[in-house]
Amino acid sequence: MTTSTVLMQLEVIDSRLLTLLSEEKVEADEMARILKERKQCLAEITALPDAPEKEAWSAAISRTEHIFSLIKRHRDSAAADASRYLKGRKSVQLYKKFE
């Protein structure tokens, strides 16, 4: 495979990942599958004899940073939801003590 072909493949994977991350609820299994595919694509890029074109590689790095920030936002949101759930459950348990 040529460098440009693999970079285009990475762009398609990133597009699918960004679409998934734009949804309110992210399906974890689908995200894990796409991230695994992305990791394999990056491994292919590093194994190529030619270095990626600087402009295309800069765009890929920019997408990576954006994807990382979206994943972090979803993770933080899920952690906040879990925390609220646990606090609510503890409150219910406390009220049940007085029944």
C-alpha positions in Angstrom: 0.0 0.0 0.0 1.1 3.5 -0.7 1.4 6.2 2.0 -1.4 8.2 0.5 -3.7 5.2 0.4 -3.2 4.4 4.0 -3.6 8.1 5.0 -6.9 8.1 3.1 -7.9 5.0 5.0 -7.0 6.7 8.3 -9.2 9.7 7.3 -12.2 7.4 6.6 -11.7 5.7 9.9 -11.4 9.0 11.7 -14.6 10.2 10.0 -16.5 7.1 11.2 -15.1 7.7 14.7 -16.1 11.4 14.7 -19.6 10.5 13.6 -19.9 8.0 16.4 -18.5 10.5 19.0 -21.0 13.1 17.8 -23.9 11.0 19.1 -25.4 11.6 22.6 -24.8 7.9 23.6 -21.7 6.3 22.3 -21.8 2.5 21.8 -18.6 1.4 23.6 -18.2 -1.8 21.6 -18.4 0.0 18.3 -16.0 2.7 19.5 -13.5 0.0 20.6 -13.7 -1.7 17.3 -13.1 1.5 15.3 -10.2 2.5 17.6 -8.6 -1.0 17.1 -9.0 -0.5 13.3 -7.4 2.9 13.7 -4.5 1.5 15.7 -3.8 -1.1 13.0 -3.9 1.7 10.3 -1.4 3.8 12.3 0.9 0.7 12.6 0.7 0.3 8.8 1.7 4.0 8.4 4.7 3.6 10.7 5.8 0.4 8.8 5.8 2.2 5.4 9.2 3.0 3.9 8.1 6.5 2.9 7.3 9.2 5.4 3.8 10.6 5.2 3.3 13.9 3.4 3.7 16.7 6.0 0.4 18.4 5.3 -1.6 15.2 5.4 0.2 14.0 8.5 -0.5 17.4 10.3 -4.2 17.0 9.4 -4.1 13.4 10.9 -2.5 14.8 14.1 -5.2 17.5 14.3 -8.0 14.9 13.9 -6.3 12.8 16.6 -6.3 15.7 19.0 -10.0 16.4 18.3 -10.9 12.7 18.7 -9.0 12.5 22.0 -10.9 15.6 23.3 -14.2 14.1 22.3 -13.4 10.8 23.9 -12.3 12.6 27.1 -15.6 14.6 27.1 -17.7 11.4 26.8 -15.6 9.7 29.5 -16.0 12.7 31.9 -19.7 12.8 31.2 -20.1 9.1 31.9 -18.1 9.4 35.1 -20.4 12.3 36.3 -23.5 10.2 35.4 -22.1 7.3 37.4 -21.4 9.5 40.4 -24.9 10.9 40.4 -26.3 7.4 40.1 -24.2 6.2 43.1 -25.2 9.1 45.2 -28.8 8.6 44.4 -28.5 4.9 45.3 -26.9 5.7 48.6 -29.6 8.2 49.4 -32.3 5.5 48.8 -30.4 3.1 51.0 -30.3 5.7 53.8 -34.0 6.3 53.5 -34.7 2.6 53.6 -33.0 2.4 57.0 -35.7 4.5 58.5 -38.6 2.5 57.1 
